[in-house]
Amino acid sequence: MIKILPHQHVDILSKYSDAIKSVDTVKLTGRVERIVGLTIEAMGPPVKYGDVCKIKLDRNKFLMAEVVGFNKNRIILMAIGDMKGIVPGAEVHAAGSSLAISAGPELLGRVISGIGEPMDGKGMIEATQSYPLDSHGLNPLSRTLIETPLSVGIRSIDGLITVGRGQRIGIFAGSGVGKSTLIGMIARYTNADVNVIALIGERGREVKDFIEKELGRDGLARSVVVVATSDMPPMVRLRGASIAHAIAEYFRDQGLAVNLLMDSITRYAEAQREVGLAAGEPAATRGYPPSVFSMIPKLIERAGTSGSGGSITGFYSVLVEGDDMNEPIADTARGRLDGHIVLNRKLANRGHYPSIDVLASVSRCMKDVVSAEHAAAAAKFRRLLAAYSEVEDLINLNAYAKGSNPDADKAIQMKADMDSFLTQGIRESESFDSTVSRLEAMFAERRSALAGMAARTALSRIAR
């Protein structure tokens, strides 16, 4: 016979008491009045800006929508999903809270949608810890300093544009220059603990290609992929980016080093443009409403270091229109990030992969995470690369006079070694220590050769 001890009675009663307290006994409801474009206008219920509502489609079917504005006594909603099925007078219920995502280690190796639902056919995700989608950025004084380099397995980045753990860096590129390939290489070869990859506004065909070809089985095993393709409603694309940041914050709070790779922040801005214009915002710079330029820094500030010992290193791709690096979104992102990696179409057309324009790229945290010897070798490499770039047209015309520029002379002699360092196969990776050793050795050998030449010249003068 099973007995129930007195203290067990208390536990059972407290459980039901907590359940009763959590029940929402008052339902705040309203009615759909009209749909205009992407917006839904409803009379009531009383809600706040940013709250979530549920629109009743059928007896047990609801559509989530978010409050994006007000028009006199009406609330303006945007659906987080397909609006198909909404009828005039449909009930609108106030959910009484903002959106959150269930996070946990169970997310690793999974592909989820922009509303947090599994897309990979592997069943439901049994994560239990709730993380808000729109959390506030960290207190600047609670952030730890960026002092540790992050290896991404790509020589040109590790050696010349070194990234620190907790840094936010942009990957700027036009279409078809190798942006997704570079992101896939970073996800595969990085020494971070976890990857959170947000594919926002991508073409549906590219998603499976990226997961199977660029990321691969090993890369997916330690990654969470959030997908919101270009055909999905703008609120789903926006929430996809927020979900990825919330998941990254969960893993950071566990003390892990997280890589957050978002492709792309431009499509995120375009989704907010659709939302802002539909809600009645005025078009400002190149058709983008003011809210776009406030949301980008708010999103980026969620990445970085924290007092938990974990970090989120953010890689944000920026799709520049017409290869214009000064268009509004690119300019806004560059001003808020801690560095930028620029991909060059001319290099890509030459078969130079990854097509990183080292001279146009910079890591603002590199000086804080590398040794003095590494920094000196990188500076010399950049100087010679710049010297060669200045006289490249003359070299191609066979009009360069040897001896007119000492740096250019050295660069011409070392051009093959420099190109070998900068180019790398898609399936080729190199450790951080190996990259640094190779970079330093390149100039150490050069110094030894110059010292030997000087010694031989001095001996010949003595002999004469």
C-alpha positions in Angstrom: 0.0 0.0 0.0 1.3 3.4 -0.9 1.3 6.0 1.8 1.3 9.7 1.4 3.3 11.5 4.0 2.2 14.8 5.5 4.9 16.8 3.7 3.8 15.2 0.4 0.3 16.6 0.9 1.9 20.1 1.1 3.9 19.5 -2.1 0.8 18.4 -4.0 -1.3 21.3 -2.8 1.4 23.8 -3.6 1.7 22.4 -7.1 -2.0 22.9 -7.8 -1.9 26.3 -6.1 0.9 27.4 -8.4 -1.0 26.1 -11.4 -4.1 28.1 -10.4 -2.1 31.3 -10.0 -0.6 30.9 -13.4 -4.0 30.6 -15.2 -5.1 33.8 -16.9 -8.7 34.0 -15.7 -9.4 37.3 -17.6 -9.3 37.1 -21.4 -8.6 40.4 -23.0 -10.0 40.2 -26.5 -10.7 42.3 -29.6 -11.8 42.0 -33.2 -10.1 42.2 -36.5 -11.4 45.3 -38.4 -9.4 45.2 -41.6 -6.2 44.1 -43.3 -4.2 46.6 -45.3 -1.2 45.1 -47.1 0.9 43.4 -44.4 -0.8 45.0 -41.5 -3.8 43.8 -39.5 -6.0 46.5 -37.7 -8.0 45.4 -34.7 -10.3 47.1 -32.2 -8.7 46.2 -28.9 -7.6 44.4 -26.8 -5.7 46.8 -24.5 -2.0 46.1 -25.2 1.4 47.7 -25.3 3.7 48.3 -28.2 5.8 45.1 -28.8 3.2 42.8 -27.1 2.2 39.6 -28.7 -1.4 38.8 -29.6 -3.1 35.6 -30.9 -5.6 35.8 -33.7 -8.1 33.0 -33.7 -8.3 31.2 -37.1 -10.2 28.1 -36.1 -11.4 26.4 -33.0 -7.9 25.3 -31.9 -5.8 27.3 -34.3 -4.2 30.7 -33.6 -1.9 33.0 -35.5 0.7 34.9 -33.5 1.0 38.6 -34.3 3.0 41.5 -32.8 1.9 45.0 -32.0 3.8 47.3 -34.3 1.8 50.5 -33.9 -1.4 52.3 -33.1 -3.9 54.2 -35.2 -6.2 56.3 -32.9 -8.2 53.6 -31.0 -7.0 50.7 -33.2 -4.0 48.5 -32.8 -1.8 47.7 -35.8 -0.5 44.1 -35.8 1.9 42.2 -38.1 1.5 38.5 -38.4 4.4 36.2 -37.3 3.5 33.7 -40.0 1.1 33.3 -43.0 -2.0 35.6 -42.7 -4.1 33.1 -44.8 -7.3 32.2 -42.9 -8.0 35.5 -41.1 -11.6 36.5 -41.5 -13.4 39.8 -40.7 -14.3 40.0 -37.0 -11.8 37.2 -36.0 -11.0 37.3 -32.3 -7.8 38.9 -31.1 -6.5 37.7 -27.7 -3.8 39.5 -25.8 -1.1 36.9 -25.0 0.1 39.1 -22.1 3.8 38.8 -22.8 6.5 39.2 -25.3 8.0 36.3 -27.3 10.6 33.9 -26.0 12.4 30.8 -27.2 13.1 27.5 -25.4 16.8 27.1 -25.3 19.1 24.2 -24.2 21.8 21.9 -25.4 19.1 19.9 -27.3 19.3 22.6 -30.0 22.7 21.5 -31.1 22.7 19.9 -34.6 19.1 21.2 -35.3 17.6 23.4 -37.9 14.7 25.6 -36.8 12.5 28.2 -38.5 12.2 31.9 -37.8 9.4 31.1 -35.3 11.4 28.4 -33.5 9.8 25.3 -35.0 12.0 22.4 -36.2 12.5 22.1 -39.9 14.8 19.1 -40.1 12.3 16.3 -39.5 14.0 15.2 -36.4 11.0 15.7 -34.1 10.3 18.2 -31.4 13.1 19.9 -29.4 12.8 19.2 -25.7 14.5 22.4 -24.5 13.0 23.9 -21.3 14.8 27.1 -20.4 13.0 30.2 -21.7 15.0 33.1 -23.2 13.4 36.4 -24.4 13.7 37.3 -28.0 14.2 41.0 -27.4 16.6 41.1 -24.5 18.4 44.3 -23.6 22.1 44.7 -24.3 24.6 44.1 -21.6 25.8 46.7 -19.2 29.0 48.1 -20.9 30.8 47.9 -17.5 29.9 44.2 -17.1 31.6 43.2 -20.3 35.0 41.6 -19.9 37.9 42.9 -22.1 38.6 41.2 -25.4 42.0 39.6 -24.9 41.9 36.1 -26.5 42.2 35.5 -30.2 39.6 33.4 -32.0 40.9 31.0 -34.6 38.7 30.7 -37.7 41.2 28.4 -39.6 41.6 30.9 -42.5 45.2 32.2 -42.9 44.3 35.7 -44.2 42.0 36.3 -41.3 44.0 34.7 -38.5 47.2 36.2 -39.7 46.3 39.7 -40.9 42.7 40.5 -39.6 42.8 38.6 -36.3 39.5 38.4 -34.5 39.1 38.4 -30.7 36.6 36.3 -28.8 33.6 38.6 -28.2 34.3 40.9 -31.2 31.7 41.9 -33.7 32.9 42.0 -37.3 31.2 42.5 -40.6 31.7 40.5 -43.9 31.0 43.0 -46.7 30.5 41.6 -50.1 28.4 42.0 -53.3 26.4 39.1 -54.6 28.3 36.0 -55.8 31.7 36.9 -54.3 32.0 34.0 -51.9 30.3 35.3 -48.8 28.4 32.1 -47.9 31.4 30.0 -48.6 33.5 32.1 -46.2 30.9 31.8 -43.5 30.8 28.0 -44.0 34.6 27.8 -43.7 34.5 29.8 -40.4 31.8 27.6 -39.0 33.7 24.4 -39.9 37.2 25.4 -38.8 36.7 27.8 -35.9 37.9 26.7 -32.4 34.7 28.2 -30.8 32.6 25.8 -28.8 29.2 26.5 -30.5 28.0 28.0 -33.8 24.7 29.8 -34.1 23.9 30.4 -37.7 21.1 32.7 -38.8 20.2 32.5 -42.5 17.9 35.5 -42.8 16.3 36.4 -46.2 18.2 33.7 -48.1 16.9 31.9 -51.2 15.4 28.5 -50.3 17.7 26.7 -52.6 20.8 28.1 -50.9 19.7 26.8 -47.4 20.2 23.1 -48.1 23.3 23.8 -50.2 24.8 25.7 -47.2 23.9 23.1 -44.6 25.1 20.1 -46.6 28.0 21.5 -48.7 29.3 24.5 -46.8 28.6 23.5 -43.2 28.8 19.7 -43.5 28.0 17.0 -40.9 30.8 17.9 -38.5 30.0 21.6 -38.6 26.3 21.0 -38.1 26.9 18.8 -35.1 28.1 21.8 -33.0 25.8 24.3 -34.6 22.2 25.6 -34.4 20.8 26.9 -37.7 17.9 29.3 -37.8 16.3 29.7 -41.2 13.9 32.5 -42.4 13.9 32.5 -46.2 13.1 35.5 -48.4 9.6 34.3 -49.1 8.6 34.3 -45.4 6.7 37.3 -43.9 9.0 40.1 -42.7 8.1 39.5 -39.0 9.4 35.9 -39.3 12.6 37.2 -40.8 13.0 39.7 -38.0 12.1 37.1 -35.3 14.6 34.7 -36.9 17.4 37.1 -36.2 16.2 37.6 -32.6 15.8 33.9 -32.0 19.5 33.3 -33.2 20.7 36.0 -30.8 18.6 34.6 -27.9 20.0 31.1 -28.5 23.6 32.5 -28.6 23.0 34.3 -25.3 21.9 31.1 -23.7 25.1 29.3 -24.7 27.2 32.3 -23.7 25.6 32.3 -20.3 26.8 28.7 -19.9 30.3 30.0 -20.2 30.9 28.9 -23.8 32.6 30.6 -26.6 29.9 31.1 -29.3 30.2 32.1 -32.9 27.1 33.9 -34.1 27.1 34.0 -38.0 24.3 36.0 -39.5 23.7 36.1 -43.2 22.7 38.8 -43.8 22.1 42.0 -41.8 21.0 43.6 -45.1 18.0 41.3 -45.4 17.2 42.0 -41.8 17.1 45.7 -42.5 14.9 45.1 -45.6 12.4 43.1 -43.4 12.3 46.0 -41.0 11.8 48.4 -43.9 8.7 46.4 -44.9 7.4 46.5 -41.3 8.1 50.2 -40.8 6.6 51.4 -44.0 3.5 49.2 -43.5 3.1 50.6 -40.0 3.2 54.2 -41.4 6.8 55.3 -40.8 8.1 57.8 -43.3 10.8 56.7 -45.8 14.1 58.3 -45.0 17.5 57.3 -46.5 17.0 55.4 -49.7 13.6 54.3 -48.7 14.6 52.9 -45.3 12.5 54.3 -42.3 14.3 55.6 -39.2 13.5 52.4 -37.2 16.0 50.5 -39.3 18.9 52.6 -38.2 18.0 52.2 -34.5 17.4 48.4 -34.7 20.7 47.5 -36.3 22.9 48.7 -33.4 20.4 47.3 -30.9 20.8 43.9 -32.5 24.6 44.0 -32.8 25.1 45.1 -29.2 23.6 41.8 -28.0 26.8 40.1 -29.1 30.1 40.4 -27.1 31.7 39.2 -23.9 29.9 38.9 -20.5 30.8 38.4 -16.9 29.8 34.7 -17.1 33.1 33.9 -18.9 31.4 33.1 -22.1 31.4 35.2 -25.3 29.5 35.8 -28.5 31.7 36.6 -31.5 29.5 38.1 -34.1 30.1 37.7 -37.8 27.5 39.7 -39.7 27.5 39.6 -43.5 26.5 42.8 -45.3 25.3 42.4 -48.9 26.3 45.7 -50.5 24.2 46.8 -53.4 26.2 47.3 -56.6 29.5 46.7 -54.7 28.9 50.2 -53.1 30.6 50.0 -49.7 29.1 53.3 -48.6 25.4 52.5 -49.2 23.2 53.2 -46.0 23.1 49.8 -44.5 26.8 49.0 -45.1 27.8 52.4 -43.7 25.6 52.0 -40.6 26.9 48.5 -39.9 30.5 49.4 -40.4 30.2 52.3 -37.9 28.8 49.9 -35.2 31.0 46.9 -35.7 34.5 46.2 -34.3 36.0 45.6 -37.8 35.2 44.6 -41.3 36.3 41.9 -43.8 35.8 43.1 -47.4 35.4 40.6 -50.2 36.6 41.9 -53.6 35.0 40.9 -56.9 38.2 41.4 -58.9 40.0 38.9 -56.7 37.1 36.5 -57.1 37.2 36.8 -60.9 40.9 35.9 -60.8 40.2 32.7 -58.9 41.8 34.2 -55.7 39.9 32.5 -52.8 39.0 33.5 -50.3 38.6 36.8 -52.1 39.5 38.9 -49.1 40.8 42.4 -49.8 43.3 42.6 -46.9 44.1 46.3 -47.4 40.4 47.3 -47.2 39.8 45.1 -44.2 40.6 45.8 -40.5 40.1 44.3 -37.1 39.9 46.9 -34.4 40.7 44.4 -31.7 43.7 42.7 -33.3 46.2 44.8 -31.4 44.7 43.5 -28.1 44.8 39.8 -28.9 48.1 39.2 -30.7 51.8 39.2 -29.7 54.2 42.1 -30.7 56.0 39.8 -33.1 52.7 38.8 -34.8 51.6 42.4 -35.1 55.0 43.4 -36.6 54.9 40.7 -39.2 51.3 41.5 -40.2 52.2 45.2 -40.5 55.2 44.4 -42.8 53.0 42.1 -44.9 50.4 44.8 -45.3 53.1 47.4 -46.2 54.5 45.2 -48.9 51.0 44.3 -50.2 50.2 48.1 -50.4 53.5 48.8 -52.2 52.8 46.1 -54.8 49.2 47.4 -55.3 50.6 50.9 -56.0 52.9 49.8 -58.8 50.8 46.8 -60.1 49.7 48.7 -63.3 53.3 49.6 -64.1 54.4 46.0 -63.6 51.6 44.8 -65.9 52.8 47.3 -68.5 56.4 46.3 -68.0 57.1 49.9 -67.1 58.3 49.5 -63.5 62.0 50.5 -63.0 63.6 48.3 -60.4 65.1 50.2 -57.6 62.7 53.1 -57.7 60.8 51.8 -54.6 62.6 49.5 -52.1 59.2 48.2 -50.7 57.9 47.5 -54.1 61.1 45.6 -55.0 60.7 43.4 -51.9 57.0 42.9 -52.7 57.8 41.8 -56.3 60.3 39.2 -55.0 57.8 37.9 -52.3 54.7 38.1 -54.4 54.4 34.3 -54.9 54.9 33.7 -51.2 52.3 36.3 -50.3 49.7 34.9 -52.7 50.3 31.4 -51.3 49.6 32.7 -47.8 46.5 34.6 -48.8 44.9 31.8 -51.0 43.3 28.7 -49.4 41.2 25.8 -50.6 37.6 25.5 -49.4 38.4 22.2 -47.7 41.8 23.4 -46.3 42.2 24.6 -42.8 45.2 25.8 -40.8 45.6 26.2 -37.0 46.2 29.6 -35.5 49.7 28.8 -34.3 50.7 27.4 -37.6 49.4 30.6 -39.4 51.3 32.9 -37.1 54.5 30.8 -37.3 54.3 30.8 -41.1 53.7 34.6 -41.2 56.6 35.4 -38.9 58.9 32.9 -40.7 58.2 34.6 -44.0 59.9 37.8 -42.8 62.5 36.1 -40.5 63.9 34.4 -43.6 63.8 37.6 -45.5 65.8 39.4 -42.7 68.3 36.6 -42.7 68.8 36.8 -46.4 69.2 40.6 -46.2 71.7 40.2 -43.4 73.7 37.7 -45.4 73.7 39.9 -48.4 74.9 42.8 -46.3 77.7 40.7 -44.8 78.9 39.5 -48.2 78.9 43.1 -49.5 81.0 44.2 -46.5 83.5 41.4 -47.0 83.9 42.2 -50.7 84.6 45.8 -49.8 87.3 44.7 -47.3 88.8 42.5 -49.9 89.1 45.4 -52.4 
